[in-house]
Amino acid sequence: MKKVLTLTTLILTVLISCKKETTTTEPVQITPSPPKEAEIAEPAGDQCYAWRANGSVIEMSFNVNSHQEVNGKLSYNLVGKDKNEGTLIGNMKGDTIVADYTFNSEGVSSIREVVFLQKDGTLIEGYGDVVQANDKVSFKDKTKLKFDQKNTLTKVDCKVD
């Protein structure tokens, strides 16, 4: 009886250990899919957009590099408000620009987060609740932004400075 029990235990041990070996080799055979080349496309030169209505003007020019980093300029010259202009530094996330707008207005430098949605060759600025921390105004929740199409920036020829 002892021989049968010992032999059965030995066979079960061998079967269990063989089963473990096959499960450890399975994940090694998985290969990742190659990246899509369409996502690496880089626009050539600056892209320029503007909005004009009743004497108010918003102008924006920027470039997006191969790492989806956005660099450019933005200015607001709205009737009845102080003009402000400055730099735009951020990232392109899908069809949305999320950037820090560093600008001067009345001699004071400020930083404000801006979000623009690209839609049908235009840019629509996002608005929502903001919070101020570390001398910067940021959106409280970017998923709840509203994009008001009345201030839609359209593509224009870039000015040569």
C-alpha positions, 0 to 999 in steps of 0.5 A, spaced: 500 500 500 505 504 501 508 503 494 502 505 491 501 511 495 508 513 494 508 512 486 501 516 486 504 522 489 510 522 485 506 522 478 501 527 481 507 531 483 510 530 476 504 532 472 503 538 477 510 541 475 509 540 468 503 544 468 506 550 471 512 550 466 507 551 460 503 557 464 510 561 465 512 560 458 505 563 455 506 570 456 513 571 453 510 569 446 505 575 446 508 581 441 506 588 442 503 591 435 507 596 432 505 604 432 501 607 427 505 612 423 499 617 422 500 619 429 507 621 428 505 626 423 508 633 424 504 640 421 509 644 417 510 651 420 506 655 424 498 655 424 495 661 425 487 662 427 483 669 429 476 671 431 474 678 430 467 681 432 465 688 433 472 691 434 474 685 439 480 681 436 483 674 439 489 672 435 493 665 436 499 662 432 502 656 434 506 650 432 506 642 434 512 638 434 513 631 433 512 630 441 505 633 441 508 639 444 505 646 443 509 653 443 506 659 440 503 666 442 496 668 444 493 675 444 486 678 447 484 685 445 477 685 447 472 691 447 472 694 454 477 690 457 485 691 457 489 688 452 493 682 454 498 678 450 503 672 451 506 665 450 502 659 449 506 652 452 502 646 452 500 639 449 496 637 444 491 631 446 488 628 441 484 634 438 485 638 444 490 643 445 491 644 453 496 649 455 499 655 460 498 662 457 503 666 460 501 674 459 502 681 461 496 685 462 496 692 466 504 691 467 502 684 471 504 677 469 499 672 470 499 664 468 492 661 466 490 655 463 487 655 456 484 649 452 482 649 445 478 644 441 480 643 434 473 642 430 472 642 422 479 647 421 477 651 427 479 652 434 473 653 440 476 655 446 473 652 453 470 655 459 469 652 466 470 653 473 477 655 475 481 654 481 488 658 483 494 655 486 501 657 486 500 663 482 496 660 476 489 659 474 487 652 472 480 649 470 477 645 476 475 639 472 477 639 464 472 634 463 466 639 464 468 644 460 464 648 455 466 650 448 462 656 446 462 656 438 460 664 438 468 665 439 470 660 434 477 662 431 478 660 424 484 659 420 488 665 417 494 666 414 500 667 419 503 674 419 510 675 418 514 679 423 
